[in-house]
Amino acid sequence: MKICLTPKSLAGRTIFILLVGFALVQLLGLLIHTLNQINLERIEEERDIATRAAIIYRHIALADPQDRAALVAKEALPKGDTLTLNPFPPVLDTDYDLPLPARQILRASLFSYSIPPEIRPRGLLLMGTGIPTHIVISFGMPDDETTFFNRILPRNLPPLPPDLLPPPSAWLTLTSPMVPPAPWRSPGFASAFIVMTVLGAFMIFWAVRTLLIPVRTLALAAERLGRDVTNAPPLPETGPIEIVTAAIAFNTMAARIRRFVEDRTFLLTAIGHDLRTPITRLKLRAEYMEDDEQRTKMLADLDEMEAMVAATLAFGRDITTSEAITRLDLASLLRTILDDAADGAPDTAETLAYTGPDHLPIQARPLALKRALANLITNAQKYGDAARITLHPPAQGQTRIDIEDSGPGIPTTETESVFEPFHRLETSRNRETGGSGLGLSIARNIIRAHGGDITLTNLPERGLRVTVTLPV
């Protein structure tokens, strides 16, 4: 069994494709936004660490050298930070060279905080550990001699460069963990993403439904044209230029089909009507024939011709009928047809049966539908020696009528050709046994004009099942 994951309708497939594309665009935009947010959060965190390190360094550097170790021990630090004062710069087991942008951000943040010239660090180390998971900032502490020496210099002279000063005697090292960025923790992040997704999906549904309304209208108009060529309304020629063009072409096609059907029906009806007069004259002349046997045969042929003409005229009337659609009870109609059939042939009343609901209202043309069902029931009674009718409850907007008989059935190759006009399975051309060949054609035309259809199926053992479907 083949499983199709995509919707079957054009609107469903269009919505599915647009939603998948919209989801991919949303995911791509979300990825770009997340990467930018991670970068911004990392920069902000590096600035915070550098500013905190500069504040701590200024606090420690302004104190006397003998008090610095005690201040380092008492310094209030955030959770995870460590502060040490050692005579040598830190040596890390797994050190990591910070990228140039990170070093630039840290240096700019460190020196943007006001540090007096006399306590400027004698050295600065910027390192990282892990990926990095920690940032290490180490300051070379200024000594007393250096501080004093720099103080006695004239104010208009810059401090001595670091390469002219002795190396620092102590290093103040701050180690701060880098908290993994979590941009989705923002209170407006999830709500904004959900709102954009819902609005985008709503716009897609609305746009597709709106744009495909003309396509649905065209499909309904084509279905109505197929049901009833004569009375089908024209397609509205409004909307975008492409829809208007398609509507004009459809209406033109419908007018040509209607004209063709009307011309053919008119020709068929006119021929049948005109044949009545010469047939009547021939019947009158045949009465004066002296040969009784020949007169009988000629009158039989003329009667058959007259019956065929009458059937042809009836066929034309069924095509051009304009009977109004009303509400009727299909179950009562079927039981009425069976009662009429039983009254016409009392000896076959036992072979007629009805099974189904007591009432089933539908919209239909009463006279036309009665004629079609009567033709089918009469055929089952006449050629199949029985007519067992089963009316099924509605399902998916349609109801089904099964008419079964006990006859020999028909060849499988003939299940469609028997609906052609004047097609007869009985080749003797005897109207008592074969009819005119228009009954099934008339019945199918009427049923299809109601939006249904007729199919023929041979029963497994013996008999024929005629299945009629009608919209409820």
Wavefront OBJ file of the C-alpha trace (Angstrom):
o trace
v 0.000 0.000 0.000
v 1.472 3.297 -1.070
v 1.444 5.950 1.646
v 1.334 9.591 0.531
v 2.538 12.069 3.146
v 1.599 15.159 1.141
v -2.018 16.401 0.990
v -4.109 15.473 -2.045
v -5.714 18.858 -2.689
v -3.975 21.753 -4.430
v -4.680 24.037 -1.471
v -3.285 21.467 0.962
v -0.114 20.929 -1.040
v 0.421 24.665 -1.511
v -0.058 25.298 2.220
v 2.239 22.365 3.035
v 5.046 23.640 0.778
v 4.718 27.219 2.042
v 4.642 26.102 5.671
v 7.753 23.959 5.205
v 9.534 26.840 3.460
v 8.371 29.277 6.137
v 9.601 26.911 8.862
v 13.023 26.644 7.200
v 13.237 30.429 6.879
v 12.207 30.786 10.525
v 14.820 28.253 11.613
v 17.503 29.996 9.554
v 16.528 33.368 10.980
v 16.433 31.871 14.459
v 19.913 30.405 13.968
v 21.330 33.743 12.777
v 19.633 35.578 15.637
v 20.919 33.019 18.155
v 24.500 33.285 16.896
v 24.357 37.081 17.038
v 22.801 36.959 20.491
v 25.498 34.554 21.705
v 28.191 36.859 20.340
v 26.618 39.905 22.014
v 26.206 38.087 25.322
v 29.807 36.917 25.202
v 31.054 40.461 24.516
v 28.900 41.796 27.347
v 30.207 39.126 29.702
v 33.822 39.900 28.745
v 33.202 43.584 29.411
v 31.676 42.795 32.809
v 34.658 40.634 33.763
v 37.137 43.292 32.629
v 35.297 46.066 34.503
v 35.112 43.935 37.665
v 38.816 43.145 37.374
v 39.686 46.841 36.978
v 37.651 47.771 40.088
v 39.305 45.036 42.160
v 42.757 45.968 40.907
v 42.290 49.647 41.773
v 41.078 48.732 45.237
v 44.104 46.493 45.873
v 46.690 48.734 44.154
v 45.764 51.808 46.226
v 46.441 49.928 49.461
v 49.848 49.578 51.117
v 51.845 46.597 49.838
v 51.836 44.918 53.284
v 48.008 45.098 53.414
v 47.312 43.788 49.941
v 47.334 40.096 50.830
v 44.743 40.667 53.566
v 42.557 42.687 51.208
v 42.767 39.930 48.587
v 41.559 37.400 51.160
v 38.670 39.652 52.230
v 37.616 40.752 48.719
v 33.961 40.010 47.983
v 33.788 38.060 44.707
v 30.938 36.689 42.626
v 30.320 32.965 42.761
v 32.953 31.092 40.790
v 35.571 33.904 40.747
v 38.985 33.411 42.365
v 41.530 36.133 43.279
v 45.161 35.450 44.077
v 48.253 37.527 44.797
v 51.482 35.727 43.884
v 55.076 36.811 43.264
v 55.018 35.258 39.809
v 52.573 35.477 36.909
v 50.158 32.567 36.589
v 51.138 29.489 34.655
v 48.117 27.510 33.459
v 48.120 23.807 32.671
v 45.693 24.227 29.822
v 46.052 27.792 28.707
v 44.214 29.252 25.742
v 45.179 32.287 23.714
v 42.168 34.544 23.564
v 41.181 35.681 20.087
v 42.204 39.177 19.087
v 38.643 40.581 19.305
v 38.308 39.244 22.851
v 41.678 40.732 23.900
v 40.718 44.072 22.363
v 37.390 44.102 24.205
v 39.086 43.254 27.523
v 41.829 45.873 27.131
v 39.343 48.564 26.094
v 37.096 47.720 29.050
v 40.029 47.643 31.504
v 41.437 50.989 30.537
v 38.076 52.641 30.080
v 37.783 52.455 33.868
v 39.635 55.370 35.458
v 42.951 54.141 36.917
v 45.359 56.832 38.166
v 48.720 56.882 36.370
v 50.704 56.192 39.553
v 48.999 52.792 40.080
v 48.872 51.628 36.547
v 49.761 47.904 36.295
v 53.376 47.021 35.569
v 52.146 44.185 33.341
v 48.948 42.691 31.990
v 48.277 39.094 31.034
v 45.071 37.993 29.314
v 44.527 34.262 29.040
v 41.808 31.682 28.934
v 41.323 28.065 29.953
v 39.230 25.482 28.167
v 37.262 26.685 25.117
v 37.598 29.095 27.089
v 35.506 28.241 30.095
v 37.416 30.788 32.234
v 39.063 34.124 31.576
v 42.252 34.880 33.486
v 43.351 38.524 33.936
v 46.663 39.073 35.770
v 47.975 42.522 36.758
v 51.594 43.306 37.600
v 51.340 45.280 40.868
v 53.208 48.607 41.176
v 55.947 48.667 43.857
v 56.433 51.433 46.427
v 59.654 52.626 44.849
v 58.077 52.849 41.484
v 55.043 54.632 42.851
v 57.206 57.072 44.781
v 59.523 57.577 41.839
v 56.615 58.301 39.530
v 55.072 60.692 42.010
v 58.156 62.884 42.256
v 58.375 63.282 38.510
v 57.016 66.530 37.146
v 53.341 66.404 36.376
v 53.879 67.429 32.777
v 56.052 64.363 32.134
v 54.575 60.959 31.400
v 55.307 57.995 33.694
v 58.390 55.957 33.054
v 57.893 53.253 30.439
v 57.622 49.694 31.797
v 60.892 48.558 30.190
v 62.827 51.084 32.354
v 61.224 49.838 35.587
v 62.165 46.700 37.507
v 59.788 43.723 37.107
v 56.762 43.711 39.425
v 57.189 41.938 42.736
v 53.587 40.619 42.792
v 50.861 39.602 40.382
v 47.154 40.036 41.101
v 45.255 37.339 39.188
v 41.482 37.199 38.738
v 39.950 34.031 37.289
v 36.279 34.333 36.208
v 34.129 31.598 34.656
v 32.436 32.200 31.339
v 28.739 31.361 31.705
v 27.439 29.636 28.539
v 25.226 32.074 26.628
v 21.489 31.257 26.633
v 19.713 33.710 24.331
v 16.462 31.761 24.574
v 16.215 32.666 28.258
v 15.135 36.128 27.226
v 11.486 36.641 28.335
v 10.438 37.987 24.936
v 12.363 35.477 22.821
v 9.895 32.557 22.915
v 6.805 34.749 22.718
v 8.158 36.678 19.720
v 9.048 33.457 17.896
v 5.617 31.915 18.596
v 3.761 35.078 17.554
v 5.730 35.346 14.292
v 5.169 31.659 13.513
v 1.427 31.804 14.217
v 0.964 35.027 12.224
v 3.002 33.650 9.314
v 1.018 30.396 9.269
v -2.265 32.332 9.454
v -1.239 34.547 6.544
v -0.241 31.489 4.502
v -3.593 29.780 5.152
v -5.542 32.942 4.363
v -3.581 33.760 1.193
v -3.773 30.222 -0.200
v -7.468 29.879 0.555
v -8.196 33.262 -1.008
v -6.100 32.673 -4.112
v -7.510 29.179 -4.723
v -11.184 30.158 -4.412
v -11.381 30.794 -8.206
v -9.910 27.336 -8.829
v -12.550 25.772 -6.585
v -15.232 27.818 -8.326
v -13.959 26.603 -11.706
v -14.055 22.974 -10.505
v -17.634 23.355 -9.241
v -18.690 25.019 -12.491
v -17.146 22.159 -14.495
v -18.952 19.622 -12.298
v -22.286 21.429 -12.773
v -21.682 21.560 -16.513
v -21.038 17.821 -16.548
v -24.250 17.151 -14.628
v -26.576 19.410 -16.589
v -25.248 20.972 -19.784
v -28.465 22.820 -20.542
v -29.120 24.504 -17.187
v -25.580 24.958 -15.806
v -24.989 28.638 -14.838
v -22.058 30.521 -16.388
v -18.838 31.101 -14.458
v -18.481 34.652 -13.021
v -15.968 36.644 -15.054
v -14.486 38.618 -12.160
v -11.177 38.717 -10.293
v -7.556 38.878 -11.500
v -6.874 39.015 -15.222
v -5.781 35.358 -15.319
v -9.002 34.228 -13.629
v -11.115 36.397 -15.925
v -9.357 34.934 -18.978
v -9.944 31.375 -17.726
v -13.606 32.158 -16.937
v -14.189 33.618 -20.404
v -12.608 30.558 -22.026
v -14.683 28.218 -19.838
v -17.942 30.032 -20.603
v -17.128 29.996 -24.313
v -16.445 26.260 -24.175
v -19.672 25.656 -22.226
v -21.680 27.672 -24.780
v -20.204 25.667 -27.655
v -20.919 22.354 -25.910
v -24.462 23.487 -25.111
v -25.022 24.559 -28.708
v -23.674 21.238 -30.005
v -25.928 19.223 -27.676
v -28.939 21.347 -28.510
v -28.313 21.013 -32.254
v -27.880 17.262 -31.995
v -30.968 16.885 -29.815
v -33.002 19.140 -32.089
v -31.921 17.152 -35.139
v -32.749 13.851 -33.462
v -36.129 15.084 -32.253
v -36.974 16.682 -35.593
v -36.214 13.487 -37.501
v -38.255 11.444 -35.049
v -41.146 13.889 -35.238
v -41.114 14.055 -39.033
v -41.114 10.261 -39.320
v -44.473 9.998 -37.562
v -46.450 11.287 -40.562
v -45.081 8.853 -43.199
v -45.335 5.978 -40.716
v -49.024 6.783 -40.170
v -49.610 6.929 -43.943
v -47.841 3.614 -44.427
v -49.994 2.020 -41.753
v -53.134 3.253 -43.499
v -51.955 1.927 -46.851
v -50.963 -1.381 -45.318
v -54.562 -1.898 -44.227
v -55.573 -2.117 -47.922
v -53.147 -4.934 -48.715
v -54.911 -8.132 -49.763
v -52.192 -10.461 -48.520
v -52.956 -10.909 -44.803
v -49.557 -12.343 -43.948
v -47.659 -9.486 -45.593
v -50.041 -6.947 -44.081
v -49.425 -8.339 -40.600
v -45.646 -8.255 -41.017
v -45.697 -4.724 -42.422
v -47.887 -3.434 -39.595
v -45.533 -5.071 -37.062
v -42.548 -3.348 -38.649
v -44.374 -0.031 -38.659
v -45.332 -0.479 -35.001
v -41.690 -1.111 -34.161
v -40.631 1.975 -36.100
v -43.297 4.035 -34.327
v -42.102 2.774 -30.931
v -38.508 3.656 -31.802
v -39.572 7.143 -32.878
v -41.516 7.574 -29.635
v -38.457 6.476 -27.649
v -36.287 8.878 -29.625
v -38.608 11.759 -28.842
v -38.641 10.767 -25.174
v -34.842 10.645 -25.183
v -34.718 14.161 -26.600
v -37.191 15.436 -24.015
v -35.091 13.963 -21.201
v -31.991 15.773 -22.430
v -33.709 19.132 -22.728
v -35.813 18.830 -19.559
v -35.926 21.821 -17.219
v -37.908 20.277 -14.341
v -37.324 22.062 -11.030
v -35.417 20.347 -8.233
v -37.522 19.684 -5.130
v -37.238 17.694 -1.932
v -38.629 14.157 -2.094
v -38.557 10.933 -0.090
v -36.413 8.433 -1.999
v -37.587 5.447 0.082
v -41.245 6.236 -0.591
v -40.489 6.729 -4.301
v -38.867 3.288 -4.564
v -41.748 1.583 -2.749
v -44.246 3.377 -5.034
v -42.429 2.147 -8.157
v -42.440 -1.415 -6.770
v -46.166 -1.195 -6.025
v -46.864 0.004 -9.570
v -44.766 -2.850 -10.966
v -46.660 -5.359 -8.813
v -49.995 -3.969 -9.953
v -48.939 -4.256 -13.604
v -47.796 -7.865 -13.232
v -49.469 -9.481 -10.192
v -47.931 -12.871 -10.908
v -44.425 -11.430 -10.303
v -45.262 -9.559 -7.088
v -43.392 -12.112 -4.966
v -40.146 -11.383 -6.823
v -40.238 -7.706 -5.857
v -38.674 -6.675 -2.531
v -37.460 -3.529 -0.783
v -34.868 -3.295 1.993
v -33.738 -0.036 3.563
v -34.808 2.910 5.703
v -38.422 3.997 5.848
v -37.574 7.567 4.848
v -34.631 9.207 3.089
v -35.154 12.798 1.884
v -33.049 14.045 -1.051
v -33.064 16.935 -3.548
v -34.052 15.739 -7.041
v -36.351 16.174 -10.049
v -39.261 13.909 -9.100
v -40.640 12.931 -12.510
v -37.233 12.415 -14.138
v -35.854 10.390 -11.218
v -38.992 8.256 -11.077
v -38.710 7.491 -14.777
v -35.040 6.486 -14.481
v -35.609 4.191 -11.489
v -38.741 2.757 -13.071
v -36.758 1.868 -16.207
v -34.126 0.054 -14.123
v -36.686 -1.811 -12.013
v -38.725 -2.749 -15.086
v -35.588 -4.106 -16.815
v -34.728 -6.184 -13.730
v -38.266 -7.539 -13.556
v -38.524 -8.196 -17.298
v -35.084 -9.619 -18.100
v -33.989 -10.875 -14.663
v -37.259 -12.298 -13.300
v -36.857 -10.324 -10.035
v -36.187 -6.858 -8.634
v -34.681 -6.802 -5.129
v -34.010 -3.210 -4.097
v -31.637 -2.245 -1.266
v -31.430 1.398 -0.219
v -28.282 2.107 1.805
v -28.053 4.898 4.395
v -26.118 8.009 3.314
v -22.316 7.897 3.549
v -19.934 10.732 2.624
v -22.748 12.789 1.161
v -24.107 10.035 -1.131
v -26.652 7.254 -0.954
v -26.563 3.975 -2.874
v -29.383 1.959 -4.433
v -28.736 -1.678 -5.392
v -31.204 -3.321 -7.790
v -30.527 -7.070 -8.074
v -32.226 -9.612 -10.306
v -32.030 -13.363 -10.892
v -31.313 -13.297 -14.613
v -28.294 -14.535 -16.573
v -26.406 -11.252 -16.239
v -24.514 -9.617 -19.083
v -21.030 -10.123 -20.513
v -18.337 -8.150 -18.690
v -17.303 -6.492 -21.951
v -20.828 -5.086 -22.358
v -21.176 -3.325 -18.964
v -20.507 0.080 -20.534
v -21.702 -0.359 -24.100
v -25.252 -1.187 -22.964
v -25.632 2.486 -21.974
v -25.126 3.620 -25.561
v -28.295 4.747 -27.379
v -30.041 1.994 -29.407
v -27.579 -0.630 -28.158
v -29.380 -3.927 -27.498
v -27.971 -7.175 -26.140
v -30.951 -9.035 -27.632
v -30.310 -9.102 -31.395
v -33.697 -10.282 -32.605
v -34.972 -6.684 -32.744
v -38.238 -7.929 -31.227
v -39.641 -5.212 -29.016
v -41.338 -7.786 -26.835
v -37.990 -9.220 -25.842
v -35.418 -6.559 -26.545
v -36.940 -3.098 -26.261
v -35.746 -0.043 -28.175
v -32.287 0.219 -26.674
v -32.807 3.654 -25.065
v -33.946 2.741 -21.544
v -30.505 2.536 -19.940
v -29.280 5.589 -21.860
v -32.198 7.643 -20.588
v -31.721 6.345 -17.037
v -28.008 7.136 -16.954
v -28.557 10.638 -18.406
v -31.119 11.388 -15.705
v -28.997 10.002 -12.860
v -25.872 11.828 -14.017
v -27.883 15.045 -14.342
v -28.592 14.616 -10.608
v -24.872 14.287 -9.854
v -24.844 10.503 -9.522
v -23.999 7.522 -11.709
v -25.047 3.983 -12.659
v -22.800 0.905 -12.774
v -23.510 -2.732 -13.622
v -21.957 -5.739 -11.842
v -22.607 -9.448 -12.309
v -23.428 -11.277 -9.082
v -21.136 -14.184 -8.081
v -23.698 -16.956 -8.669
v -26.407 -15.637 -10.947
v -27.996 -12.287 -11.618
v -27.076 -8.664 -12.228
v -26.656 -5.820 -9.765
v -27.417 -2.287 -10.902
v -25.848 0.249 -8.531
v -27.224 3.779 -8.511
v -25.462 6.526 -6.526
v -27.155 9.826 -5.764
v -26.043 12.868 -3.750
v -28.005 13.470 -0.565
l 1 2 3 4 5 6 7 8 9 10 11 12 13 14 15 16 17 18 19 20 21 22 23 24 25 26 27 28 29 30 31 32 33 34 35 36 37 38 39 40 41 42 43 44 45 46 47 48 49 50 51 52 53 54 55 56 57 58 59 60 61 62 63 64 65 66 67 68 69 70 71 72 73 74 75 76 77 78 79 80 81 82 83 84 85 86 87 88 89 90 91 92 93 94 95 96 97 98 99 100 101 102 103 104 105 106 107 108 109 110 111 112 113 114 115 116 117 118 119 120 121 122 123 124 125 126 127 128 129 130 131 132 133 134 135 136 137 138 139 140 141 142 143 144 145 146 147 148 149 150 151 152 153 154 155 156 157 158 159 160 161 162 163 164 165 166 167 168 169 170 171 172 173 174 175 176 177 178 179 180 181 182 183 184 185 186 187 188 189 190 191 192 193 194 195 196 197 198 199 200 201 202 203 204 205 206 207 208 209 210 211 212 213 214 215 216 217 218 219 220 221 222 223 224 225 226 227 228 229 230 231 232 233 234 235 236 237 238 239 240 241 242 243 244 245 246 247 248 249 250 251 252 253 254 255 256 257 258 259 260 261 262 263 264 265 266 267 268 269 270 271 272 273 274 275 276 277 278 279 280 281 282 283 284 285 286 287 288 289 290 291 292 293 294 295 296 297 298 299 300 301 302 303 304 305 306 307 308 309 310 311 312 313 314 315 316 317 318 319 320 321 322 323 324 325 326 327 328 329 330 331 332 333 334 335 336 337 338 339 340 341 342 343 344 345 346 347 348 349 350 351 352 353 354 355 356 357 358 359 360 361 362 363 364 365 366 367 368 369 370 371 372 373 374 375 376 377 378 379 380 381 382 383 384 385 386 387 388 389 390 391 392 393 394 395 396 397 398 399 400 401 402 403 404 405 406 407 408 409 410 411 412 413 414 415 416 417 418 419 420 421 422 423 424 425 426 427 428 429 430 431 432 433 434 435 436 437 438 439 440 441 442 443 444 445 446 447 448 449 450 451 452 453 454 455 456 457 458 459 460 461 462 463 464 465 466 467 468 469 470 471 472
